[in-house]
Amino acid sequence: MSPTNRTVVVTGIGATTPLGGDSASTWEGLLAGRSGVTPLEGERFAELPVRIAAQAAVDPSEVLPRPLARKLDRSAQFAVIAAREAWADAGYTAPAGEDESIVPERLGTVIASGIGGVTTLLDQYDVLKEKGVRRVSPHTVPMLMPNGPSANVGLEVNARAGVHTPVSACASGAEAIGYAVEMIRTGRADVVVAGGTEAAIHPLPIAAFANMMAMSKNNEDPTGASRPYDKGRDGFVLGEGAGVVVLESAEHAAKRGARVYCEVLGQGLSADSHHIAQPEPTGRGVAAAVQNLLDNTNLDPSELVHLNAHATSTPQGDTAELKALRKVLGDDLDHIAISATKSMTGHLLGGAGGIETVATVLALYHRIAPPTINVTELDDDIDADIVRGEPRKLPVDGPISAINNSFGFGGHNVTLAFRSV
């Protein structure tokens, strides 16, 4: 097959996050404005400068059979759980081939992680030091590989069109979804399971982020620590989990009578080329990604009503993102209801683009934007409409569009656009 520029739609969603073990409970938590941030218990966290994180609401051990779980890093466990939900939500009843509505050669997976199996790597090194060579798990290498989550999801659904893993720090999940869109548009696949996952709540990554002055140290008030756009914001809160969507060509979805959440208009990409960790302060790279999106899609800025912002709660990043949007969108930014869902989920690093895509899709589908919590005193430099306190209804008539931004260390910028159907 060689069709190009095919319409891509979302037919399934799945998630496991600090707000809930599936997409429904996560969405309920987002609309309720509930924080998933809690204290970190245990001796290994006791001496850290940061002792809070947004831990998964449902531990994978409660969902996956033990023989499977012990062969998967925590990041892959999250990915498999979210992918299973998304696959079933899309209406598929078995792996490709067994479910005759999709053949394996027309199915792909693109599941990203910013760090991969870091907890496996660190824990198995401890085993090596403390218990010796013979006690190191023979599953260690497949577990620590960054492509492990995508490969295991591919095995779950019998994907043979391609199994891929973009690694671009905190932009990884969004870049995975953009890559999946291109797989379908270029005719390489009819269906792709795509998203992001992360599981890095471990003393070493936390200590490293804390020493970079990137994380909030508000240990006394965990639920109020992630506060995008607030004058007192002091860094992000680490989260864990996964968000996955099933993307499909519109023709394939129609042929099997699938329910469609929304259309994926496309992606915009750029790189800052400024600093390995700091955002470019004027938002130049972000603006270039948004302009790239507009240049390569039929997105009409007048239809934009919602943005799920990257907004990690860092002093520089939150304002740079909005400066960039104002530069490209001008007055159209004024009619965009902006949600910063990291205020509730924490920052899932490579998984952020996955769960925030799920949130964006559901916002369009239900025509309601989740709130941003913990904004008690809005920063004077925030020149945009932030949804605060309560969810915001979106227009009920006509087509509406939304974008989801994800940016990562290294200067990676990805923006995804979606339209209601």
C-alpha positions in Angstrom: 0.0 0.0 0.0 1.2 3.5 -0.7 -1.5 6.0 0.4 -0.2 9.3 1.9 -1.7 12.1 4.0 -4.4 9.9 5.4 -6.7 11.2 8.1 -5.7 9.9 11.5 -8.1 9.4 14.4 -8.0 8.3 18.0 -10.1 5.2 18.7 -8.8 4.1 22.1 -7.3 5.5 25.3 -5.6 4.0 28.3 -3.8 5.3 31.3 -2.4 4.5 34.7 -1.4 7.6 36.7 -1.1 9.1 40.1 -4.8 9.9 39.9 -6.1 6.5 39.0 -5.4 3.1 37.6 -7.2 3.7 34.3 -8.3 6.5 32.0 -11.7 7.0 33.6 -10.5 7.4 37.2 -7.6 9.6 35.9 -10.1 11.9 34.1 -12.4 12.0 37.1 -9.4 13.1 39.2 -8.4 15.8 36.7 -11.9 17.3 36.6 -12.1 17.1 40.4 -8.9 19.0 40.7 -7.3 16.3 42.9 -3.6 16.2 43.5 -1.8 12.8 43.2 1.3 14.0 45.1 2.1 12.3 48.4 5.0 11.9 50.8 7.7 9.4 50.0 7.9 6.8 52.7 10.9 4.7 53.7 14.4 5.0 54.9 15.9 5.4 51.4 14.1 8.7 50.9 14.5 10.0 54.4 17.7 12.0 53.8 16.8 13.4 50.4 16.1 17.2 49.9 12.9 16.2 48.1 10.7 13.7 49.8 7.5 14.0 47.8 6.4 12.5 44.4 3.2 11.7 42.4 3.2 7.9 42.8 0.9 5.6 40.8 -2.5 5.3 42.4 -2.6 1.6 41.6 0.6 -0.4 41.8 1.2 -2.6 38.8 1.6 -5.6 41.1 -2.1 -5.3 41.8 -2.9 -5.7 38.1 -0.4 -7.8 36.4 0.3 -11.5 37.1 3.5 -11.9 39.1 5.3 -14.1 36.4 4.8 -11.3 33.9 5.6 -8.4 36.2 8.9 -9.9 37.4 10.1 -9.8 33.8 9.2 -6.2 33.2 10.7 -2.9 34.5 8.1 -0.8 36.2 8.0 1.5 33.2 7.1 -1.4 31.0 4.5 -2.6 33.5 2.8 0.8 33.3 2.9 0.8 29.5 1.4 -2.7 29.2 -1.4 -1.8 31.6 -2.3 1.4 29.7 -1.9 -0.3 26.3 -4.3 -3.1 27.3 -6.9 -0.6 28.3 -6.5 1.4 25.1 -6.6 -1.7 22.9 -9.8 -2.9 24.5 -11.3 0.6 24.5 -10.7 0.8 20.7 -12.9 -2.3 20.3 -10.2 -4.9 19.7 -10.9 -8.2 21.3 -7.5 -10.0 20.8 -4.1 -9.5 19.3 -3.8 -8.6 15.6 -4.4 -11.7 13.5 -6.6 -13.3 16.1 -8.8 -10.2 15.9 -9.4 -10.4 12.2 -10.2 -6.6 11.8 -6.4 -5.9 11.9 -3.5 -7.9 10.5 -0.1 -7.9 12.3 1.7 -6.4 9.3 -0.5 -3.3 9.4 -0.1 -2.7 13.2 2.7 -0.8 14.9 3.7 0.4 18.4 5.5 3.6 19.4 5.9 3.8 23.2 8.5 6.2 24.5 10.3 6.6 27.8 12.7 9.4 28.7 14.9 7.3 30.9 13.9 3.7 30.4 14.5 1.0 32.9 16.4 3.1 35.4 15.0 1.5 38.5 16.0 -2.0 37.2 19.5 -0.8 36.4 20.0 0.8 39.9 18.3 -2.0 41.8 20.2 -4.8 40.0 23.5 -3.0 40.6 22.6 -3.1 44.3 21.9 -6.8 44.0 25.3 -7.3 42.4 27.2 -5.4 45.1 25.3 -6.9 48.0 24.4 -10.5 46.9 26.9 -11.3 44.2 26.9 -12.1 40.5 24.7 -15.1 40.6 21.8 -13.2 42.0 21.6 -10.7 39.2 18.3 -11.3 37.3 18.8 -12.8 33.8 15.9 -10.5 32.7 18.0 -7.3 33.5 19.0 -6.3 30.0 15.6 -6.6 28.4 14.1 -4.8 31.4 16.5 -1.8 31.4 16.3 -1.2 27.6 14.5 2.0 26.8 12.7 0.2 24.0 11.4 -2.5 26.5 8.0 -0.9 27.0 7.3 -0.5 23.3 8.6 -4.0 22.5 6.5 -5.6 25.2 3.4 -3.8 24.1 4.2 -4.9 20.5 4.3 -8.5 21.8 1.0 -8.0 23.5 -0.8 -6.9 20.4 1.3 -8.8 17.8 2.6 -5.7 16.0 4.8 -6.3 13.0 4.6 -3.0 11.1 7.3 -1.5 13.4 8.0 -1.2 17.1 9.7 2.2 17.9 11.0 4.2 20.9 11.8 7.9 20.5 13.9 9.2 23.4 13.8 12.9 23.8 13.6 13.5 27.5 10.3 15.0 28.6 9.1 15.4 25.0 9.4 11.6 24.4 5.7 10.6 24.8 4.5 13.4 22.5 7.1 12.6 19.9 6.0 9.0 20.0 2.5 10.0 19.1 3.7 12.2 16.4 5.8 9.4 14.9 2.8 7.1 15.0 0.7 9.6 13.1 3.4 9.6 10.4 3.4 5.8 10.2 -0.3 5.9 9.4 -0.1 8.9 7.1 2.6 7.4 5.0 0.8 4.1 4.7 3.2 2.0 6.7 0.5 1.0 9.2 -3.3 1.2 9.6 -3.2 1.2 13.4 -0.5 2.2 15.9 -0.5 1.9 19.7 1.4 5.0 20.9 2.2 6.9 24.0 4.7 7.4 26.8 5.6 5.8 30.2 8.0 6.5 33.0 9.0 5.1 36.4 11.9 6.9 37.9 10.8 7.5 41.5 14.1 6.4 43.0 16.6 8.2 45.3 19.2 8.7 42.6 17.1 10.5 40.0 15.4 12.5 42.7 18.7 13.6 44.3 20.1 14.5 40.8 17.0 16.6 39.8 17.0 18.2 43.3 20.7 19.2 43.0 19.9 20.8 39.6 17.3 22.9 41.5 14.7 21.6 39.1 12.3 20.1 41.7 10.0 21.6 44.3 11.2 21.1 47.8 7.9 21.9 49.4 7.9 18.7 51.5 5.5 20.1 54.0 2.7 20.6 51.5 2.8 17.7 49.0 -0.6 18.4 47.4 0.3 22.1 46.9 3.8 21.6 45.7 3.1 21.5 41.9 1.9 25.0 41.1 2.3 26.1 37.5 1.9 29.8 36.8 1.9 30.7 40.5 4.3 33.4 41.8 5.7 31.0 44.3 6.4 28.0 42.0 9.7 26.4 42.7 10.0 23.4 40.4 8.3 20.3 39.3 7.2 17.2 41.2 8.2 13.8 39.8 5.4 11.5 38.7 5.1 8.0 37.3 2.7 6.1 35.1 1.7 5.8 31.4 -0.7 7.2 28.9 -1.5 5.4 25.6 -3.7 6.0 22.6 -4.8 3.8 19.7 -4.4 5.8 16.5 -6.0 4.6 13.3 -6.6 5.7 9.7 -10.1 7.1 9.4 -10.8 4.6 6.6 -9.8 1.7 8.8 -11.8 2.9 11.7 -14.9 3.5 9.6 -14.6 0.1 8.0 -14.8 -1.7 11.3 -17.4 0.7 12.8 -15.1 2.0 15.5 -16.0 4.8 17.9 -13.8 7.9 17.2 -12.8 10.3 19.9 -11.2 13.0 17.7 -9.0 13.6 14.7 -5.2 14.0 15.1 -4.3 17.0 12.9 -0.5 16.5 13.2 2.6 17.6 15.0 5.1 20.5 15.1 8.7 19.9 15.9 11.8 22.1 16.6 15.0 22.2 18.7 16.2 25.1 20.9 19.9 24.6 20.4 20.3 26.7 23.5 21.2 24.7 26.6 21.2 21.0 27.6 18.7 21.6 30.5 17.5 25.2 30.5 14.6 26.4 28.2 15.4 29.1 25.7 14.0 32.1 27.7 12.3 33.9 24.8 10.4 30.8 23.7 12.1 30.9 20.3 12.2 27.1 19.9 8.7 26.6 21.2 7.4 29.2 18.8 9.1 27.5 15.9 7.4 24.2 16.8 4.0 25.8 16.9 4.7 27.6 13.6 5.8 24.2 12.1 2.5 22.8 13.2 0.5 25.5 11.6 2.6 25.3 8.4 2.1 21.5 8.0 -1.5 21.0 9.1 -4.9 22.5 8.3 -5.2 23.7 11.9 -7.2 27.0 12.0 -6.1 29.1 15.0 -9.6 30.6 15.3 -10.8 27.0 16.2 -8.4 26.6 19.0 -10.2 26.5 22.3 -7.9 24.5 24.6 -4.3 23.9 25.4 -2.9 21.2 27.7 0.4 23.1 28.5 3.8 21.7 29.2 3.8 23.9 32.3 6.0 22.0 34.7 6.0 24.6 37.5 9.5 25.9 36.9 10.0 29.7 37.0 11.5 30.0 33.5 9.7 27.3 31.6 6.1 28.3 32.3 6.4 31.9 31.1 8.6 31.0 28.1 5.9 28.6 26.7 3.2 31.3 26.9 5.5 33.9 25.3 6.0 31.6 22.4 2.3 31.0 22.0 1.6 34.7 22.0 4.2 35.3 19.4 2.8 32.8 17.0 -1.0 32.9 17.8 -1.3 36.6 18.6 -4.9 37.5 19.7 -6.0 33.9 19.1 -4.3 32.9 22.4 -7.0 34.9 24.2 -9.8 32.4 23.4 -7.8 29.3 24.4 -8.6 27.8 27.8 -5.2 26.6 29.2 -4.9 23.7 31.6 -1.7 22.6 33.3 -2.5 19.1 34.4 0.9 18.5 35.9 -0.4 20.4 38.9 -2.3 17.2 39.7 -0.3 14.4 38.1 3.2 15.7 38.7 5.7 15.5 35.8 5.9 12.1 34.3 9.0 13.0 32.2 8.8 10.7 29.1 5.3 9.7 30.1 3.9 13.2 30.2 3.1 13.5 26.6 1.2 10.3 26.8 -1.1 11.1 29.7 -1.5 14.7 28.6 -2.6 13.5 25.1 -5.2 11.3 26.8 -6.4 14.4 28.8 -6.5 16.6 25.7 -8.5 13.9 23.7 -11.0 13.6 26.6 -11.3 17.4 26.9 -12.3 17.6 23.2 -14.5 14.6 23.4 -16.4 15.8 26.5 -15.9 19.5 25.6 -14.6 20.4 29.0 -11.2 21.6 30.2 -9.7 20.4 33.5 -8.5 23.0 36.0 -5.0 24.0 37.0 -4.8 23.7 40.8 -2.6 25.5 43.3 -2.5 28.9 41.5 -3.1 31.1 44.5 -1.3 34.1 43.1 -1.0 34.3 39.4 2.4 35.3 38.1 2.3 38.9 36.7 4.0 37.7 33.5 1.2 35.2 32.7 -0.8 36.9 29.8 -3.2 34.1 29.0 -6.5 32.5 30.1 -5.5 29.8 32.7 -8.4 27.5 33.8 -8.2 27.8 37.6 -10.2 26.2 40.4 -13.0 24.6 38.4 -13.3 22.8 35.0 -14.3 25.0 32.1 -16.9 24.1 29.6 -15.7 24.3 26.0 -17.9 25.4 23.0 -20.7 22.8 22.4 -21.3 23.7 18.7 -19.1 23.2 15.7 -15.6 21.9 15.3 -13.1 22.8 18.0 -9.4 22.1 18.2 -6.8 21.7 21.0 -3.1 21.4 21.3 -0.8 19.6 23.7 2.8 20.8 24.3 5.8 18.8 25.5 9.4 20.0 25.8 12.5 18.2 27.0 16.0 18.5 28.2 18.2 18.9 25.2 15.9 21.4 23.7 13.3 19.1 22.2 10.0 20.8 21.4 6.8 18.9 20.3 3.3 20.2 19.9 0.4 18.0 18.9 -3.0 19.2 17.5 -6.4 17.5 17.7 -9.8 18.4 16.3 -13.3 17.3 17.4 -15.4 15.0 15.2 
